[in-house]
Amino acid sequence: MFGLTEEQEQLRKEVRAFAEREVAPHVSEWDEKSEFPHAVVRKLGPMGLMGVIFPEELGGAGMGYVEYVLAVEELSRVDGSVGIIVASHNSLCTNHIMLAGNDQQRKRWITKLASGEWLGSWGLTEPGSGSDAAGMRTTATKRGDRWVLNGSKTFITNGTYADCALVLAVTDKEKGTRGGISAFVIEKGTKGFRPGKKENKLGLRASDTAELIFEECEIPDENLIGNVGEGFKDAMRVLDGGRISIAALSLGMARGALEAAMKYAQQRRQFGKAISEFQAIQFKLATMATELDAAWLLTMRAAQMKDKGQKVTLEASMAKLYASEAACRICDEGVQIHGGYGFIKDYPAEKFYRDVKLCTIGEGTSEIQRIVIARELLRGGR
């Protein structure tokens, strides 16, 4: 495939083999029970997949965003739930500490997170604050050399099982997103911190999505990540990489849906021949494959730019927007090609259809991506 080195191709093959061997046999059961795949997640650490983009001296794999996209794509091709567990852990929680933390904080937390010893979560969204981060209500108040957090977060990936959470909280209400939001690490077991309701979801059901609740949660000053008031600014940098993650997640599920549709079309016979011989089906497959390749190229462009240290706000949003919406179209057509069988759980088409919708919502809705893209263009971002 375009632009990949032998090492990158080998990584793709290894992750695909792992996903087929360790994930595929359990996908339906995990989905039905909303069961978090603890055993598989524990195996991802030694493979380097819980720290793909972090340096080896901090326990990571020392690779880049291109490799990261390939890994998330291949996991999501089999089960998007596993893909989003890895994506959230890498690109949000751990990456925020990497981008804004100091050396001591990186050694303290990234070594555990990147090695897979710990699982991480990242808390920005609240019940009344999604796209509008200025509506954030969780507060962090300085008391001596301690911070006290009160409030809650919602829709937090890995929330129930994470060993630590990187959380955004209001430290100066008057300043809001322009200097009034800060970031903190809260470890599991901290008094006043607990996971709340675990959500019962449409898709990605093996991925844990839960509330985080803070009630007079007291943490030391060294748990502040970055400068006071700069948490929101740092979070926006984190989301540039996070949007590449969601694009990769989209690619994987779209690829799985396309492969399933092609297999079914070649096996299913109607009117005396395989339905793959009908032009109506061929046109669907052709459009699905073309959109998938276009999404892949947009995502790889963003990943390669990220690896070069270039600003990718525009490119990451374009990749996320197009890949997520194309993936929804591809998974929809996958169900249509399966006909009635696409509506039952004996075939993978319906699960891809349910799972993929999250990609147009998480880490900035499609509507927000269009705002970001237009703003960057009008600023002269291209």
C-alpha positions as CSV (number, residue, x, y, z in Angstrom):
1,M,0.0,0.0,0.0
2,F,1.1,3.5,-0.8
3,G,4.0,4.9,1.2
4,L,4.5,2.1,3.8
5,T,7.9,0.7,4.7
6,E,8.6,-3.0,5.1
7,E,8.6,-2.5,8.9
8,Q,5.2,-0.8,8.7
9,E,3.8,-3.5,6.5
10,Q,5.1,-6.1,9.0
11,L,3.4,-4.3,11.9
12,R,0.2,-4.3,10.0
13,K,0.4,-8.1,9.5
14,E,1.3,-8.7,13.1
15,V,-1.6,-6.7,14.5
16,R,-4.0,-8.2,11.9
17,A,-2.9,-11.7,13.0
18,F,-3.3,-10.9,16.6
19,A,-6.8,-9.4,16.1
20,E,-7.9,-12.5,14.1
21,R,-6.5,-14.9,16.7
22,E,-7.2,-13.1,20.0
23,V,-10.2,-10.8,19.3
24,A,-12.3,-12.3,16.5
25,P,-13.5,-15.4,18.4
26,H,-14.9,-13.3,21.2
27,V,-16.4,-10.3,19.4
28,S,-20.1,-11.4,19.5
29,E,-20.0,-12.5,23.1
30,W,-18.3,-9.2,24.3
31,D,-20.8,-7.2,22.3
32,E,-23.9,-9.0,23.7
33,K,-22.7,-8.8,27.3
34,S,-21.0,-5.4,27.1
35,E,-18.0,-7.2,28.4
36,F,-14.7,-5.3,28.7
37,P,-11.9,-7.4,27.1
38,H,-9.5,-7.4,30.1
39,A,-7.4,-10.4,28.8
40,V,-6.8,-8.9,25.4
41,V,-6.0,-5.4,26.8
42,R,-3.3,-7.0,29.0
43,K,-1.7,-8.6,25.9
44,L,-1.6,-5.3,24.0
45,G,1.0,-3.8,26.4
46,P,3.8,-6.3,25.6
47,M,3.1,-5.8,21.9
48,G,3.8,-2.1,22.3
49,L,0.3,-1.1,21.3
50,M,-0.5,0.7,24.5
51,G,2.4,3.1,23.9
52,V,2.8,3.2,20.2
53,I,3.7,6.9,19.9
54,F,5.8,7.2,23.0
55,P,9.6,6.9,23.4
56,E,11.2,3.6,24.5
57,E,12.8,5.2,27.5
58,L,9.3,5.9,28.8
59,G,8.1,2.3,28.2
60,G,6.7,3.0,24.7
61,A,7.3,1.4,21.3
62,G,9.1,4.4,19.9
63,M,7.0,4.5,16.7
64,G,5.0,7.2,15.1
65,Y,1.5,8.2,14.0
66,V,1.6,6.2,10.8
67,E,2.3,3.0,12.8
68,Y,-0.3,4.1,15.3
69,V,-3.0,4.5,12.5
70,L,-2.1,1.0,11.1
71,A,-2.5,-0.6,14.6
72,V,-5.8,1.1,15.4
73,E,-7.1,0.3,11.9
74,E,-6.3,-3.4,12.1
75,L,-7.7,-3.8,15.6
76,S,-10.9,-2.0,14.5
77,R,-11.2,-4.1,11.4
78,V,-12.1,-6.9,13.7
79,D,-13.6,-5.0,16.7
80,G,-13.9,-1.3,17.0
81,S,-14.3,-1.6,20.8
82,V,-10.7,-2.8,21.1
83,G,-9.6,-0.1,18.7
84,I,-11.2,2.7,20.7
85,I,-9.7,1.4,24.0
86,V,-6.2,1.6,22.5
87,A,-7.0,5.0,20.8
88,S,-8.3,6.7,23.9
89,H,-5.5,5.4,26.1
90,N,-2.7,6.4,23.7
91,S,-3.9,9.6,22.0
92,L,-5.8,11.3,24.8
93,C,-4.8,10.4,28.4
94,T,-1.1,9.4,27.8
95,N,-0.5,11.9,25.1
96,H,-1.8,14.8,27.2
97,I,0.8,14.0,29.8
98,M,3.4,13.7,27.1
99,L,2.6,17.0,25.5
100,A,2.0,19.1,28.6
101,G,3.6,17.3,31.5
102,N,7.1,17.8,32.9
103,D,9.9,15.2,32.9
104,Q,9.0,14.0,36.4
105,Q,5.4,13.6,35.5
106,R,6.2,11.7,32.3
107,K,8.4,9.3,34.2
108,R,5.8,8.8,36.9
109,W,2.8,8.1,34.7
110,I,3.8,7.5,31.1
111,T,6.1,4.6,32.0
112,K,3.1,2.8,33.5
113,L,0.7,3.8,30.8
114,A,2.8,3.2,27.7
115,S,3.9,-0.2,28.9
116,G,0.3,-1.3,29.4
117,E,0.8,-1.7,33.2
118,W,-1.9,1.0,33.7
119,L,-4.9,1.9,31.6
120,G,-5.8,5.5,31.2
121,S,-8.9,7.7,30.5
122,W,-9.4,11.3,29.6
123,G,-12.2,13.5,30.8
124,L,-13.4,16.6,29.0
125,T,-17.1,16.0,28.3
126,E,-19.7,16.7,30.9
127,P,-23.5,16.1,31.1
128,G,-24.1,19.7,30.1
129,S,-20.8,20.4,28.3
130,G,-20.0,18.6,25.0
131,S,-19.1,20.7,22.0
132,D,-19.4,23.8,24.2
133,A,-16.5,23.4,26.5
134,A,-17.2,26.8,28.0
135,G,-20.1,25.2,29.8
136,M,-17.8,23.0,31.9
137,R,-18.9,22.9,35.5
138,T,-16.3,20.6,37.1
139,T,-14.1,22.8,39.3
140,A,-10.7,22.6,40.9
141,T,-10.1,24.9,43.8
142,K,-6.6,25.6,45.3
143,R,-6.4,25.0,49.0
144,G,-2.9,25.5,50.2
145,D,-0.6,23.2,48.2
146,R,-3.6,20.9,47.2
147,W,-6.4,21.0,44.6
148,V,-9.9,20.0,45.4
149,L,-12.1,18.8,42.5
150,N,-15.9,18.7,42.5
151,G,-18.1,17.8,39.6
152,S,-18.5,15.0,37.0
153,K,-17.5,13.9,33.5
154,T,-19.6,11.7,31.2
155,F,-19.0,9.5,28.1
156,I,-15.5,8.7,29.3
157,T,-13.8,5.8,27.5
158,N,-12.2,3.3,29.9
159,G,-13.7,5.3,32.7
160,T,-14.7,2.3,34.9
161,Y,-11.4,0.4,34.6
162,A,-8.8,3.1,34.2
163,D,-5.9,3.3,36.7
164,C,-5.8,7.1,36.2
165,A,-7.7,9.8,34.5
166,L,-6.5,13.0,32.9
167,V,-9.3,15.5,33.7
168,L,-10.1,19.1,32.7
169,A,-11.6,21.3,35.4
170,V,-12.4,25.0,35.8
171,T,-9.9,26.9,37.9
172,D,-11.0,30.4,37.0
173,K,-14.7,30.7,36.0
174,E,-14.3,34.3,34.7
175,K,-11.6,33.3,32.1
176,G,-13.4,30.2,30.9
177,T,-11.7,28.5,27.9
178,R,-9.3,31.4,27.6
179,G,-7.1,30.7,30.6
180,G,-9.6,29.3,33.1
181,I,-9.3,25.6,32.6
182,S,-6.6,23.3,33.9
183,A,-5.6,19.7,33.6
184,F,-5.0,17.2,36.4
185,V,-4.1,13.5,36.8
186,I,-6.3,11.6,39.3
187,E,-5.2,8.1,40.2
188,K,-7.7,5.3,40.9
189,G,-8.4,4.9,44.6
190,T,-8.0,8.7,45.4
191,K,-10.5,9.6,48.0
192,G,-13.5,11.5,46.6
193,F,-13.0,10.0,43.0
194,R,-15.0,7.2,41.6
195,P,-16.5,5.9,38.4
196,G,-20.3,6.4,38.0
197,K,-22.9,5.0,35.7
198,K,-21.6,2.7,33.0
199,E,-23.5,3.5,29.8
200,N,-25.6,1.0,27.9
201,K,-24.7,1.8,24.3
202,L,-25.8,1.3,20.7
203,G,-22.4,0.1,19.6
204,L,-18.8,-0.4,20.7
205,R,-20.3,-2.2,23.6
206,A,-17.2,-4.0,24.7
207,S,-15.6,-0.6,25.2
208,D,-16.3,0.8,28.6
209,T,-18.0,4.2,28.6
210,A,-18.7,5.7,32.0
211,E,-19.1,8.7,34.3
212,L,-16.4,10.1,36.5
213,I,-17.5,11.6,39.7
214,F,-15.5,14.0,42.0
215,E,-16.7,14.9,45.5
216,E,-14.2,16.9,47.5
217,C,-11.5,15.0,45.6
218,E,-8.2,16.3,47.0
219,I,-4.9,15.9,45.0
220,P,-1.4,17.3,45.4
221,D,-0.2,20.2,43.3
222,E,2.2,18.0,41.4
223,N,-0.8,16.3,39.7
224,L,-1.4,19.6,37.8
225,I,-0.4,18.9,34.2
226,G,0.9,22.0,32.4
227,N,0.4,25.5,33.6
228,V,-2.6,26.7,35.5
229,G,-5.2,27.9,33.0
230,E,-3.7,26.3,30.0
231,G,-5.5,22.9,30.1
232,F,-8.0,23.8,27.4
233,K,-5.3,25.0,25.1
234,D,-3.3,21.8,25.6
235,A,-6.5,19.7,25.2
236,M,-7.0,21.2,21.7
237,R,-3.4,20.1,20.8
238,V,-4.2,16.7,22.1
239,L,-7.4,16.5,20.0
240,D,-5.4,17.0,16.8
241,G,-3.8,13.6,17.4
242,G,-7.1,12.2,18.8
243,R,-8.9,13.0,15.5
244,I,-6.3,11.0,13.6
245,S,-7.2,8.2,16.0
246,I,-10.9,8.4,15.2
247,A,-10.1,8.5,11.5
248,A,-8.1,5.3,12.0
249,L,-10.9,3.7,13.9
250,S,-13.3,4.6,11.1
251,L,-10.9,3.1,8.5
252,G,-10.8,-0.2,10.4
253,M,-14.5,-0.6,10.7
254,A,-15.1,0.4,7.1
255,R,-12.5,-2.0,5.9
256,G,-14.1,-4.8,7.9
257,A,-17.5,-3.9,6.6
258,L,-16.3,-3.9,3.0
259,E,-14.5,-7.2,3.3
260,A,-17.6,-8.8,4.8
261,A,-19.8,-7.4,2.0
262,M,-17.5,-8.7,-0.7
263,K,-17.3,-12.1,0.9
264,Y,-21.1,-12.3,1.2
265,A,-21.7,-11.0,-2.3
266,Q,-19.5,-13.7,-3.8
267,Q,-21.3,-16.4,-1.8
268,R,-24.9,-15.3,-1.9
269,R,-26.7,-16.6,-5.0
270,Q,-29.9,-15.1,-6.5
271,F,-31.5,-15.7,-9.9
272,G,-29.0,-18.4,-10.6
273,K,-25.7,-16.5,-9.9
274,A,-23.7,-14.8,-7.2
275,I,-25.0,-11.3,-6.4
276,S,-21.5,-10.0,-7.0
277,E,-22.2,-10.5,-10.7
278,F,-25.0,-7.9,-10.6
279,Q,-24.0,-4.4,-11.7
280,A,-26.0,-2.8,-8.8
281,I,-23.8,-4.7,-6.3
282,Q,-20.6,-4.0,-8.2
283,F,-21.3,-0.3,-8.2
284,K,-21.8,-0.4,-4.4
285,L,-18.6,-2.2,-3.9
286,A,-16.7,0.1,-6.2
287,T,-17.9,3.2,-4.4
288,M,-17.2,1.7,-1.0
289,A,-13.7,0.8,-1.9
290,T,-13.0,4.2,-3.5
291,E,-14.3,6.1,-0.5
292,L,-12.2,3.9,1.8
293,D,-9.0,4.6,-0.1
294,A,-9.7,8.3,-0.2
295,A,-10.2,8.3,3.6
296,W,-7.0,6.2,4.1
297,L,-5.0,8.7,2.1
298,L,-6.4,11.7,4.0
299,T,-5.6,10.0,7.3
300,M,-2.1,9.0,6.3
301,R,-1.4,12.5,5.1
302,A,-2.3,13.8,8.6
303,A,-0.3,11.0,10.3
304,Q,2.8,11.7,8.2
305,M,2.6,15.4,8.9
306,K,2.2,14.7,12.6
307,D,5.3,12.5,12.6
308,K,7.2,15.4,11.0
309,G,6.2,17.8,13.8
310,Q,4.0,19.9,11.5
311,K,0.7,21.5,12.6
312,V,-2.2,19.2,11.6
313,T,-5.3,20.9,12.9
314,L,-6.7,21.3,9.4
315,E,-5.6,17.9,8.1
316,A,-6.6,16.0,11.2
317,S,-10.1,17.5,11.1
318,M,-10.4,16.8,7.4
319,A,-9.3,13.2,7.9
320,K,-11.7,12.7,10.8
321,L,-14.6,14.3,9.1
322,Y,-14.3,12.4,5.8
323,A,-13.2,9.1,7.2
324,S,-16.0,8.9,9.8
325,E,-18.8,9.9,7.4
326,A,-17.4,7.7,4.6
327,A,-17.2,4.8,7.0
328,C,-20.9,5.3,8.0
329,R,-21.8,5.2,4.3
330,I,-19.7,2.1,3.7
331,C,-21.2,0.2,6.7
332,D,-24.7,1.2,5.7
333,E,-24.1,-0.2,2.2
334,G,-22.6,-3.3,3.8
335,V,-25.9,-4.0,5.5
336,Q,-27.8,-3.3,2.3
337,I,-25.7,-5.8,0.4
338,H,-26.4,-8.4,3.0
339,G,-30.2,-7.7,2.7
340,G,-32.2,-9.4,5.5
341,Y,-29.0,-11.1,6.8
342,G,-27.5,-7.7,7.4
343,F,-30.1,-7.1,10.0
344,I,-29.3,-10.1,12.2
345,K,-26.4,-10.8,14.5
346,D,-25.2,-13.9,12.8
347,Y,-23.4,-11.7,10.3
348,P,-20.9,-8.9,11.1
349,A,-22.6,-6.2,9.0
350,E,-25.0,-5.1,11.6
351,K,-22.3,-4.7,14.3
352,F,-20.1,-2.5,12.0
353,Y,-23.2,-0.4,11.3
354,R,-23.9,0.1,15.0
355,D,-20.3,0.6,16.0
356,V,-19.2,3.1,13.4
357,K,-21.7,5.8,14.2
358,L,-19.7,6.9,17.2
359,C,-17.0,8.1,14.8
360,T,-19.1,11.0,13.6
361,I,-19.7,12.1,17.2
362,G,-16.6,11.4,19.4
363,E,-13.7,13.8,19.7
364,G,-15.7,16.5,18.0
365,T,-18.8,16.0,15.9
366,S,-18.9,16.3,12.1
367,E,-20.4,19.7,12.6
368,I,-17.5,20.8,14.8
369,Q,-15.0,19.4,12.3
370,R,-16.6,21.6,9.6
371,I,-16.2,24.7,11.9
372,V,-12.6,23.8,12.5
373,I,-11.8,23.2,8.9
374,A,-13.5,26.5,7.8
375,R,-11.8,28.5,10.5
376,E,-8.4,27.1,9.5
377,L,-9.0,27.8,5.9
378,L,-10.1,31.4,6.5
379,R,-7.0,31.9,8.8
380,G,-4.8,31.0,5.8
381,G,-4.2,27.4,7.0
382,R,-3.7,26.4,3.4
